Amino acid sequence: MEQSGYRNNNNNRGRGSNNNRGGRGDRGGRGERGGRGDRGGRGGRGGRGGEFYPPNQSQMAGGGGGGGGGGRGRGIPQQSQQWSQKPIPSNDGGRGTGSPNPPIRRTESPNPPTRGTASSNPPTRVTGSSNPPTRRTGSSKPPTVMHDLPRTIHADIERLNISESDNKWEKISPVHRPDNGGTIAIRRTRLRVNHFAVTFNPQTIINHYDVDVKPKLPPRQGRPPKKISKSELSLIRGKLFADHPKTLPLKMTGYDGEKNIVSAIPLPEETFTVDISHGEDEKPVSYVVTLTLVNKLELRKLRDYLSGNVLSIPRDVLYGMDLVVKENPAKNTVSLGRCFYPTNPPLVDNDLGHGIIAIGGFQHSLKPTSQGLAMCLDYSVLSFRKKMSVLDFLAAHIDGFNLAEFWKYKEQVEEALIGLKVNVTHRRTKQKYTIAKLTDREIQHITFPLVDLEGQNPPTDVSLVAYFKDKHGAVIKHKDIPALQFGGNKINYVPMELCVLVEGQRFPKEYLDKNASRTLKDMSLARPWDRESLIQRMIKSNDGPCGGGILQNFGMNVNTTMTNVTGRVIGPPKLKLGDPSGNIISMTVDPEKCQWNLIGKSMVEGKSVECWGILDFTSQGPNWSKLKGNQFIWKLIEKYRKLGINMEEPVHIELSTMRKLGDYGSLCKLLEKINDGVYKKCQRRLQFLLCVMAHKDPGYKWIKWISETKVGIVTQCCLSGNANEGKDQYLTNIALKINAKLGGSNVELNNRLPHFEGEGHVMFIGADVNHPGSRDIDSPSVAAVVATVNWPAANRYAARVCAQEHRKEKIVNFGEICYELVACYDRLNKVRPEKIVIFRDGVSESQFHMVLTEELLDLKKVFERSNYFPTITLIVAQKRHQTRLFPAGRNEGTSSGNVFPGTVVDTKIIHPFEFDFYLCSHFGSLGTSKPTHYHVLWDEHKFTSDGLQELIYNMCFTFARCTKPVSLVPPVYYADLAAYRGRLYHEAKIGVQSPSPMASSSLSSTTLISNGLDSYKLHADVQNGMFFI
């Protein structure tokens, strides 16, 4: 398919000789399938050869065209960044008057040479752009940005058959920043950012050691070795260094808690014996510890990377430095994942009741930035069980609990205690024990065989009460309740009154009651000025990453003052809405909140509702939960009338019960009956089915799974309480969602999207993977890909959902999924998009290489096989980061204390030379706004900073189900919703296969995927609409 390109000057057309590999245009027009050049003549038509150049050559062939841009030949335009093209013709000169393209030497330096000059820079990694890394310095002279130079960095890669050049993908790295940052702004604002500058001595060498720990005595009877817990490993490391203070100085090292130690000085590579005693009457356990040097981490490599001299990030150096900055908080706080929570005393805490406490903490990481290395530290809050006796915890945690009726509460006790760690009080020991179960008998009836350790007497039965009195002098008070049985290979019964909960045991927030959940949420939604103050306290805390004097031993120092930056506020776009008469109107929103309403206005394209139904699950419930059907229907129809959209009365009303919502078989038959009945009655399919529930119910996932994968009905669910109340805003929100699901258009931009004002169709793709919870070790991950199916509005999406291996981040068959969406676009628009912009969600910096070399490569291969060569840009959108922006003064932000919508930062805190920026596109009314971090990995559209930032910000206004810009670009937002819908499908399927939630643990993710692919395959009647919204 030929791209439109720029118009060429017809006077420049000519015919090149047959030996030419494409004539040279005046300044080069746009190639058939390549990047943009300036206006110019047509390049020549290539010959009919079919061979690709070998990897070490990079000359152009076919209609490669002029030095600035390609002509309309069959070869590959010189500015193209594509990896795959059709075979390059070699013999048939074409139109054009220019000279043959000379061989172009492959350059891989950060600063490509101009034509006719040789590069003196050392070879570096191949990048997705020819743009040189732009380093922010104090110099007033900006670095040269060479947009008009040939994109030679991919010159050799572009010419290779994809199947033959996989080894080349290893050299691909993200594109470089095309300029010195954006300039567009309606105002500039002074901000503080929670990035703290880190200085280090580049001459420092960090020694990295592998730590191998094994029990000195092998397991008995050929049993597999028991895994040593992290807490035990920490004790072993502490004892080892305490035993050898001169050769193993503790403050000169950092430890990851498992296998890695880093040291500022060389450590002896030896094998040590460490004896760990867990108490005065415990026999010491001996371990053998071996230290082996595996690497010397040179900090000069990080300096060279930050200065742009090399393009390969020294991850091993950053990892070693990261262990150093985490060493002090790891020793002095409760650590969970990447977060640290000071407890002695807490910097901030709040009693949630029921034996639960909320504690404020922090998470931090080292980031290479344009100003150098920085530590990013942010506030975090989590709920924990209090450190208290087990019996006190039960009394606080279980409503109405009393020891006299213990057996009445046994199930609740087991649910509250099993899996928790405790210390014991009847002996002096720091050992932690895990509660495995409660004994079946009361303490007073428990006996066990007591073995003579000296072996002189046979085992004798002894009661548990007598044993604790004789052995430990502990008189058991509560003998008529069960004891705790600890996990392990031997029987270990301990009365509850002698056990204390270990500090720092997380309590899942989903199990909190409403009041506790609200308190925890209020703590986590700290206002900007409160959050900034907490961060400042934590960075200076003795328990924090800067305390303990460890950093200085490694030649590192942290400036505890936040980074000051200047942000730019991009103005909101003009929007296109409708009025109740069906006319299109233009609207400008308030630049502070950027919100609008539909009072006196309507959607751009409201879909008439003529064939819809209601499925009322509340009809046989109590009166307070019943839907007031006639009243609700009238209010909804009246809302549609005010919006200027026709809505007829429902063609079918089905009365049912909440009990049927919980019966898969009955629900499946019911939905099929409704669908078939309406078709027979009206000779058309239901547009949508409104499902009304009395309360939130697990059956919701069954409704979505059945209707969207088996029956093919679009559903809209609501609660009877909200429907009966019938608030205007609630009805408007329902109307917005229904209209989007039916293919209508709620809001559009008044002007075309920035950067794509010219001819040619553009598709936006969003991709995300939803992973199961941390405690779920079997369920598959669910990938979702969405794509726009209209242009230039680009606000309607189709989706595809599929399951893949447990916690696999790479989207399997990404190319096939995307091409299926392209085919959908082709069917609807009679043309395939010439340009594609992909937004990828949920990947970290360490996974960028996978996205580039696996997902994008797969996409290119599939497109090539289909003789389809669009230009592609790939952008990662990240929300899971710790960067926060704080206005430096009251006039620098909104009334809520947050930054203005449209605030963008692309200096200081961004990558040293890659193309990234932070954009806060929404109005933050609660808590502290979190900007989205956009990182461009691949760019064939030659975006400028201004062009891409304005494009993304404008797209945030087109989200269908609200009347304000959202915090995340819609393709990613929708992909996240679609992936979550796939998670519901999986949970619904498991609920049908095994009613018991524990039964699903026996099914592996591979089994679930292979046996249930149809469970995620969307019905043809819904897959190309926005069912997921």
N, C-alpha and C positions, 0 to 999 in steps of 0.2 A: 504494500500500500504506500503510495507516494505521499510524502508530507508536503504541505502547501509551501512553507518557507517564505522568504521575502521575495518580492518581485525583483527580477533582474533587469538591467538595462539592455533592452533588445539590441541596441547598437553595438554591444560588445560581443554578440554571438559570432562565432567563427568555427572553423573545423580544424582540429589539430591533426597532426600526422598520425598514421596508423601505428607508429612506434611509440607515440606518446601514451603515457598512462594517465590520460585525463588532461585536457587543456586547462590552462590557467585563466580564470576569469579576471575581471578588472580588479575587484578586491575580494571576490569570493562571495557567492550567494549562499543560501542555506542548503546544505546537502540533503539528499533524499531521506536519509535516516540518521542524521547527525546533528551536531550542535549548530549554533547560530554564527553566521559570519556577518560582516557588513554587507550592504547592498553591492551587488556586482553581477558579473556575467555567469552564464551557465558553465559548469565544468564539462569536460568531455565525457563521452560514454566509453566505459571500459570494454575490454575485449571479452572473449568467451573462455578464457582459461579458468581452471577451477582449483588451483592449488593455493594453499596458504603459505605465507612466509614463515620460515623457521624462527625460533625464539630470538635469535641473535640479530635479526634484521628488523628494520622499522620503516623502510621506505614505503611510500604510498603507491597504490595502483588503481586502475579503473578510473572512475570519475571522482577521484579524491579532490580535485578542484584547487582553487587558489590558496595562497598562503594564509589568508585569514579565515576562509570558510569553504565548505565543500560545494561543489556544483551538483547538478541533478544527474549524476552518473550512477552506476551500480556499485561503485566501490565505496570505500568508507571515508567520509569526510574527515579532514584532518583534525577538526575540533571535537569530533565525537569522543565521548567517554565510554562508548559501549564496549562490552567484552566480546559480544558475538555478532557476527554479521553473516550474510550469505557469502559463498566462496568468491574470492576476488578475481575478477576477470583480468586478463593479462595482455590481450593483443588487439584491440580494435579501437583505435583512437576515437575521439569524439568531438563534440562541438567545443569551441573555445579557442581563444587566440593566444593564450599564454604558453609559456615554455613548459617542458616536462617538469614534474615535481622532482626535485633532487632528493637523494637519500637523506633521511633525517635521523641523526644519531639519537639514540635513546639516552635521555638524561634523567637522573633520579635524584638530583640534588634539591635541597629546599628552595634554591633560587635558580630556576632554569635559565640557561643563557639565552641571549637574544640571537636572532638568526645570524649565522655567519661567524659566531664566536664560540670558542671552546669553553667548557666549564672547568673551573679549577676546584670546585667543591668536591668533597669525597662522596662516594656513592651512599645513598640512603634508601629508605623503603619506598616502594611505589605507593603513590597515593591516588585517591579518586579524583584528583583535580590537579591541574598544573599550577594553581595558585601557590605562591610561596608562603611559608609560615610568617605571619605578621606578629612581631614581638612588640608589646607595649613598652616603650622606654620613655625616659625623660626627654629625649631628643625632640626638638620641634620639627625636625624633618621627617615626614612619614615615609615608611618603606615603600618602595616601588611595587605597584600591583600590576601584573602583566596580563591583563585580560586579552590583549590582542595577540599574544604569542601563541604559536601552535601548541596544542595540548600534547606534548610529546611524551609525557610520563607514561602514558598507556600505549605508546606507539607500537611496541612489540606485542603487547598482550591483546590489543584489539584485533590483530591480524590472525590470531591463532584459532584453530578449531577448538571449541570449548572442551571437547572430550580429550584433546591431546595436551591441554595446557593447565591441568589442575594444579601442577606444581607451582605455577606462577601465582595462584591465588594467595599463597602464603606470604607474598610480598605486598599485598594490598593493605592499605591503611586508610583511615578516614581522611576526607578532603581537608584542605587548609582554608583558613579564613580568607575570603576574597578581597577584603579591604580592611580599613582601620576601625570598623564598626559603623553603625548606622548614624544618621544625622537627623532624620525626620523626628519632629517633636512639636507638640503644642505647648509644652513647658518642660523645664528641667528641674529635677528635684534632688536635694542632698539626702543621701541614705547612709545608714550604717549596716554592715553585713557581718554575720557571726563567723567570719573568717579571721583567723589570727595568724599573722605572719610568723613563719618558722625560719630561723637562720641555722645554718649548720656549717661545719668545717669540711670542705670538699676533700681534704686530705685524709679524713677519717676512714678507717676500714673497720667494718663490723664483721666479726667472726660468727659464722652460722654453723651450729652443731646439731647433729641428729642425736636424740636421746632415746636409748633403747632400755626399757625397764622390764625385768622378768623376775618372777619369784625365784628365790635361790633353790628351793625344793620343788621338784617337778610334781605335777598333779598326781594324786593317787589313782591306782587302778586304771591307768591309761586314759583318764578323763581329759577333755580339752581344757587348755589353760583358761582360767577365769579372767575376764576383762577387768583391768584395774581402773577404778573410777577416777574421775578428774580430781575429786577432793583428796583421794589417796595419793595420786601423782603429785599434787601440790605439797602434801606432807613429806613425800619422799624427796622432792627437790629441796625443800627447806631444810630437812635433816642433813642431806648430802652437803649442802653449802655451809651449814653450821658446823659440821664435822671437819671441814677443810677451809677455814676462813681466809688463809693466805693465798692458796692456789685457786680457790673458787669464791671470790668476793661477791656476795649477793647483789650489792648495789651497782655492780658493773655489768649486770645481765638482765635480760628480759626473757620471759617464758610464755609460750602459748597454751600451757596447761596440758599438753599432750606429748608431742614428739620433737619440738623445736626450741632451742635456746640460742639467743644471740648475745654476744659479749663484746664489750669495748676493748678487752685485752685477750690475748691467747689463753685458752684453757688447756689443761693436760688431757690428751686423748688417751684415757685410761678406762679401766673397768673398776668400779667401786662396789663395795658391799654396804648396804644401808639397812639398819635395823629400826623398825618402826614399832613402838609400843603404844597401844591404844588405851592403856590404863595400868594402874599399879598392880592389879592382879591378872593382867593379860600377858600371855606369853608373846614376846616380840616376834614380828614377822620379818624375815630377811629378804631383801631384794638385791638383785645384781643390776647395776646401772652402768651403761657404757656410753661414753661421749665420743662422737666421731665428727671431725671437721668435714663439712660438706661444701662450704663455699666461703669466699672472702668477698664481702659486699663493699664495693668501692663507691663512696658517696659522690665522687667526681662524675660518675656516670649520670647521676640525677642532675647535677649541675649542668652537664652538657645537654641533657634533654630539655631542661628548663630554658636554656639559652637558645634552643633551636638548632644546635649543631648536629644532633642525631634525632631521628624520628621514631625510634623504637623505645617505648617506655620501659625503664628498668624496674619491672614489677618486683623482682627479688629484693632490690634495694628498698623500695617502698614498703614491702612486707616486713623486712627487718626493722625499719624505723617505726613502723606501726606497732610492732611488739614492744618497742622501747616506750612509746607514749602510752601504751595500755598497761604497762607493768605496775605502776603505782596504784591506779584505781583497782586493778585486779586483785591486789593484795589487801586493800583496805575497804572495799565495798562489796555488795552483793552484785554479782555479774550474771546477766541473763542475755545470751546471744551477744549482740554488740553494745548492749546498754549496761550502765553501771548505776547502782542505787546506794548512796551513802545511808548507813543506818545508825552509826554511832558518833554523833546523833544524825538523824535525817536533816537535810537542808530544808525540806518542806514535806509535810505529811498531813494526813487527814484520816480520822477514824471513820470507817464506813459501817461500823456495827457488825454484829454476828461474828466477831473474832477476825475481821478483815480490816486491813489498813491500806491506804493509798500512799505511796512514797514517790516523791519526785527525784529524778535522776538525770542522767545525760548520756548521750552517745556522741562519739567523735571519730573523725577520720582525717587522714592526711590527703591533701589534694594538690596536684601540680596546677598552678594557676599562672596567669599572665604576670602577676607581681612576684612570682616565686612560689616556693612551697608554703602551704597554708594549712592550719588545723581548723577544721570546721566542727564546731561543737554546738549541739542543740539540746534543748530541754525535753525530757520524756517523763511520763508518769505511768505507774503500773500498780495493780492491786496485789497484795500479799496476805498470806495468813500470818497472824501475829505469833511472835515467840511467846508461848504460854503453855501451861500444862495441858495434857490431852483432855482431862476431865473438865477443866475450865473452858477449853475451846468448844467441847460438845455442848456445855451449858449455854454458851453464847451463840453458837451457830445453829442449833436446832431449837425451833420454837417449842416451848412447853416441856423441854427435856428435864427429866429428873431421874436420879439413880434408882429410886424405889420402883420405877416402872421401866427399867432398862430394856427388858426384852421386847417391850412394845415399840421401842425405837431402834431395834437392832439393824434393820435394813438401812435406815437413815444414817446410823453410825458408820456402818460399813462403807456407804457411799461417801461419807465425809472423810474417812481416815485411810482407806486402802490406797497404797501407793505413796503415802506421805513418809517423810523422814523424821526420825525422833532421836533425841539423846536420852540417856537414862540417868537417874539421879542416885541410884543405890551404890554406885562406884564412881571413882574419879577416872573418867575416860572421855575423850573427844570423839570417839567413834560414832558414826551415824548409822542408824538401822532403818530399814525400809519395812513398813507395815505390810505384811502379805495377806493377813486375814484375822478374823476374830476366832477364838476357840469355840468349839461347839458346847463345851461344858463350862459351868461356873468355876471360878478360881478354887473354891473350897473343895471341889471334886476332882481337880486335876492332879494326877500323879505321873511320874516318869521315872525311867531307870537311871539311877545315879551310878556312874562308872568310877571305880577306884583308879585314879590316875597312876598309882604306883603298881597296879596290877596284882596286888596281894589278895584282894577279896573280890568275889563275884559281884556284878551289879545288883543293887538293891532298889526297890521301889520307894520313892519318897514323895510326899505331897509338896505341891508348889508353895503352899503357905509355910510349911516347916523349913523348906530349903531356904527361902529368903530370910527367915528369922535366924536360922543357924549359920548360914553362910555370910549374910550381909548385915545382920542385925536390923532388918527392916520388918516392921510389924504391919501386915496388910490389913487395912481398914475395911475395904469394900470387897468382901469375899463372895458375894452373890451375883457378880457380873462376870462376863468373860474376860480372859486375858488377851493381850495382843500376841500374835505369832509373827515373828520376823522372818524375812526371806533369807535364804541360804541353804547350805547342804545339811545342816544339823538342826534339830529341834531347839527352838529358843522361845520360851514363853516368858512374858514380862507383864505384870499387872499395869493397868493404865495409869494408876496413881503415881507410878514411878517413871513416867515418860513425859518429856517436854518436846513440843514441836521445834524443829530446827528453824532458825531464822532464814528468811529470804525465799520461802516457797510460794511461788506464784499462785494466785487464785484467778481462774479464768473469768474474764469480765462478762462473758455471756451468762454466767450463773449468778451474777449480782441481782439483787432486787431493784425495783425502780428507783428508790431513793438513793441507793448506793451507786447505781449506774449514772444518775444525774450528777452526783457529787464528783465521781471520777471524770465524767465528761467535762464538767466545769473546770476541773483542775487541768485537764489536757488542753482545753480551749483558753489558755491564758491570754489575756489581752497583751497587745504588743509591748507596752511599756513594762508590764509585769514579766513577760517572757525575757525581754532584754536584760532586766535586772537579775533574773535567775541565772541566765547564761553567764553574766559577769561574775556572779558569786561562785559559780561552779568552776570557771576557768581559773579562779584564784584560790580555790579550796585546797587545803592540805591533802585531801583525799582525791583530788582531781589529777588530770594528766600532767600538770606542771609541778605537782608537789613531790616531795621525797628526794629531790636532788638527783634523780636518775638521769634526766635528760642531759644535764650538764656533763655527766660522766661520758656521754657519747658525743660531746661537742655540739649539742643542740640547744637552742633557746627559743622560747615562745614569747612573742610580744602579746601581752594580755589586753591590748586595746583593739577594739573591733576595727575592721577595714572601712574606711570612708570612700564612698564612690558617688558618682553623679549618675542618676538614672534619667532616662528620657521617657516622657509620657506620650504615647502615640494617640492621636485623636481617634474617636470612634467613627466608624463609617456611617454614611447615610443608609437608612434601611427602607425597604419596600414592603408596604403592608397593603391591605385592602380596606375598603369601607363597606358598610352594610349594603350599599347599592351595587357593589361589585366593581367599583372603580379602583384603580391602583393609585396609591398615594405614597409620597416620599416623606420620611420622618427623620429628624435629627434628635438624638438622645442627649440627656444631660451628661456632660463629660465626667462628673464625679462618680455617680452610681451606675450610669449607662443602662438604666432600666427603662422599660416602657410597659404600657398596659394596653388592653384591647377595648377599653371603654370608648365607645363610638368608633371603633375600628374593627377590622376583621383580618382573617388570614389572606395571604396573597391568592391562594387557590383553595377554596373550601370544597371538599367533596360532598356532594349531596348524599344524604343517608336515606335510602328508600327500602332497604331489606335488612332489618336487624332484629335481634331477639334478646330476650332476658331469661336467664337461668337463675331463679331465686332459691337459694339454699336455706333461706330463713323462714319459709312459709309456715313451718310447723314448730318453730321455736317459741320461747317466751315473748310476750308482747313487746318488751323493751328492745328486743333484737330484730323484730320483724321489719321488713322493708315496707314502707308506705308507698306501694307501687305506683298508684295513680298520681300521687303528689310528686314523686320523683320524676316520673316520665314527663309530666307537664312542665316541670322546672327545666329539665334538660332540653326539651323541644323549644321552650321559650328562650333559653340561652342561645341555641342555634339560630333562632329567628333574629335575635339581637345582633348576632354575628353576620347576618345576611346569608345564612346557609340553610337550605331546605332539609328538614328532618321529618320524615313521616313517623307515624306511630309504629311500634314494633309489630312485626308480622307474626311473632310467636312469643308466648310467655309460658315458661315451664316452671312449675312449682315443685320444689324438691326439699331435701333435708340435709343438714350438716352431716348426718350419719352417712348418707350416700357419697358425700365428698370424700369420706375416708375409705370407701370401698372401691378399689380399682376396677374390678370387673363391672360393677354396676355403673360406675361413672363412664367407663368406655362405651358401654351400650347406650347410655343416655345421650352422650354427645353424638354418637352415630345416628341415633333415632332423630334427634333434633335436626341434624344436617340433612338427612334424607327426607324428613318430613317437610322441611321448608322448600327443598328443591322440587318436590312433587307438587306442592301448593302454589309456588310462585314461579316455577320454571327458571329459577336462577339461584345462585349460591348466596348464603348469608354473607353480608358485608362484614359484620362482626357480631359476636355474642357477648352481652354484658352479664358477667357472673357476679352475683351479690352474695357475700358471706357475712355471717354474724360476727366473726372474729378471725384473726389470722389463724390459718390452719395448714398443717403439712400437706393437705390435699391440694393446695395451690399448685405445687410442683407437678402433681398428676394432671391437673387441668391443662397446664402449659405443655407437658410432654405429649399427652394424647392429642390435643387439638392441633399442635404444630408439627408433629411427626407422623401421626396416624390418620387423623380425620381431615385436616386441612381447613381449620376454622381459625380466624383471627379472634382473639378474646381480649376483653378488657375487664379486669377484676376490680371490685371495690367493696368497702365495708358498709353495712347497712346504716351504722351510726352516722358516718360521714354523708351518705346519700340522703338520709332523712333530714339531716341538718341543712343540706343544700346551700351552703355558702357560695356566693357568686364566684370567688376565686377558685374554689374546689371544682365547680362546674366548668369553669374556663379551662382548668388544667386537664380535666377529662376530655373536653372538646379538642384541645391541642393534641393529646395523645391519640385519640381516635382518628383525627384528620390525618396525622402522619402515618398511622397504620394503614389507612385506606389509600395512601398515595397522594394526598394533598400536600400543599406547600404552605407552611405557617408563616415564614418570614424569609425574605431574600435580601441580598445586598442591592442597593440602588444602582451601583456601578459594577462592572465585572471585577472579578478577583484580581488583585495586583499581580503584575508580572505576566499574566495570561490574558491581556487585553486583545491580543491579535487573533488570527484565525486558528482553527484546529481545536479538536475536542481534547479535554483534559479529564482524567480520572484520578480521584483521591482514594487511596486504600488505607485502611487501618487494620492492624494485626495485633493480637494479644493472646497470651496463654494463661489460663486460670489453673492454678495448682491446688491440690487438696490441702487441708490443714496439716499442721506440723505433727499432730498425733496420728494422722491417717497415713499408714505406710503401704497401702495397697491400691487405692483408687487411682484411676488414670488422670492425667492432666487433660484439660480441654482447650483446644485451640479454636480461635474464631478469627475470621477475616471478613471485613466489610468493605464495600466499595460504592462510590457514587455511581448512579445510573442516569444522571441527567446533567446537561451542560447548556448554558453557563451558570445556572442557579447552583448546581452541585450541592443539593441539600436533601436528595432522596438516595437511600442506600439499600443494597441487597446484602445478604449475609450468608456465610457458610460456616458450619460448626462441625468439628470432628474431634474424636478422642485420640490420645496417643499415650505413650508410656508414662508411667508415674514420674512426675517432676522433670520431664524432659522439656527443656526450654525451646529448643529448636522446633520450628513448625514443620512437621513432616509433610512432604508433597506441597510445599508452599507454592511452587510454580504452577502445579496443576490447579490448585484452588484459585489462584489469581487469574489464570487463563479462563477458568469457568466463569468467573465474574466478568472478564472482558467479553466473553461470548454473550453473556446476558446483556451487557451494554450494547453490543453489536445488534442483537435482536431488537432492542427497544429503540435504537437510534439509527439503525442501518449504516453504521460506521464504527470502526474500532477507534478508541482514543489514541491520539498521536503522542500524548504526553501523559506520564503517570508519576504521581507523587505518593510515596509510601511513607506512612507514619507507623513506626514499630514501638510498641509499648512493652514495659516490663523487663528490659534487659539492662544489665550493668555494664560498666566500661570494660570489664574483663570478657564480656560476651560480644563486644562489637565485632571482633574478628570472626566469630561464628556467623553472625548475621551477614557480614559481607561475603565471606568465602563459602558459605553453605546455602543460606536462604536466598541471597541475591543471585548467586551462581545458579542455583536450581531454577530460579525464575527466568534467567537469561537462556538457559538450556531449553526450557519448555517453549519460550517465545520463539527461539530460533527454529525449533522443529516445526513450528506452525507458520514459519515465514513471516514473522511479526517482529518488527524492530522499533518499538516506541522509545523515546528518550525517557530516562528514569532518574528520579531523585529519591534518595532514601534517608529518612530522618528518624532518629530515636527521640521519643518523648519520655522524660523521666519525672515521676512525682515522688519516688521513694529516695529522697535525698534530704540532707539536713540544712541546706542553705535557707536562711530567712533574711528578709529585707525589712529594715526599721527606718521610718522617717526620722531625720535628724532634728526636726522641730515640728511644732504643732501645725504650721502652715505648709509643711512639706508632704502632708498626707491627708487622708479623708477624716471625716468626723469620728470614725471608729478607731482612729489611730493607725490604720493600715495604709499601705501605699495605694496610689490611684490605680484604677483599672487601666491597662495599657502600659504599665511601667515596664520598661525593658532595661536590662543591664548587660552590656557586652564589653566591659572593660574590667581590668584588675582581677576579678574573681572567676573569669572564664579560663578556658584552656590556653596554654602558652601560644599555640599556633593553629590548632584545629578550629573548625567552624561551629561554634556553639554560643548560646546566650540564654539568659533567664528572662522569662516573660510572665508577668502577673496580669492575666487577662480579665479577672473577675473582681467584683466589689466584695471585700471581706467584711461582713457584718458581725461575725462571731470569731473570737480567737484571733490568731495571727495568720494572715494570708501566707500561703505557700506558693511561690512561683513554680512554674513548670520549666524544667531544663530541657531545651531542645538542642540536639547534637546531630549535625549533618554528617552522614557517613559517606554518601555518594551523591554526586550532583552532575547531571548532564544538561541542566537548564541554566547554568551560569547565574545562579541567584546572587544578588548582592545582599548585604545585611539588611538594608532597609526593605528591599523587596520581599524577602522571606519573612521578616518580622511582621510587616504589614499584612502579608497574605494570611499568616496564622492567626493574627489578632482579629482580622475581619471574619475569618471562618468561625471563630468562637461565638459570633453573634447569630449563627445559623442553626444552633442546637434547637431541636424541634419542640421539646417539651417544657420550655420555660421562656420567659420574656426578659432575658438578661444574658450577657455573655457568660460563658462557662470558663472554668479554670483550665480546661484541657481541650485541645483541638478536637472537634467532633469525631473525625474518623477513629481516633483512639478511644474516645469516650464510648462510642457505639460498639467498638470491638470489645471493650471491657464488658458492656452490658450483654452482648451476644455470648461471650465466653462464660459469663455467670449463668446465662440461661442454659448453656450446655451442662454446667455443673448441676443445675436443677434436674435436667434430664437423667443424669447419672444417678442422683439420689432417688429419683422416682423409680428408676429401673431396679435399684437395689431394694427399695421398699417393697416392690412387687415380688422379687425373687426370694427375699428373705425378710419376713416381717420383723424378726429380731435384729436390732442394729448390730449386735455382736456377730451375727452369722456372716456378715459381709466380709469379715476379716479373713475368711478362708478362701476368698476369691482374689486371685492376683489381678493386677492391672492388665496384664497381657491377655488373660482369660476374658476379662470383662470387655476388652476392646474387640477381640476376635469373635466373641459370641454376640456382640451387640452393636455392630456398626450401624444397623438400621435404627438403633435407638437415637442416634444423633443426626440421621439424614432427614433434612427438613422436607415437609410435604411440598409438592410442586406449587400448590395454591398459596403458599405463604412465604416461600424462601426468597422471593424477589421483592418482598415488601418489608417494612420496618416493624415486624412483629415484636421485636425485642425491646422496644422503647418503653 
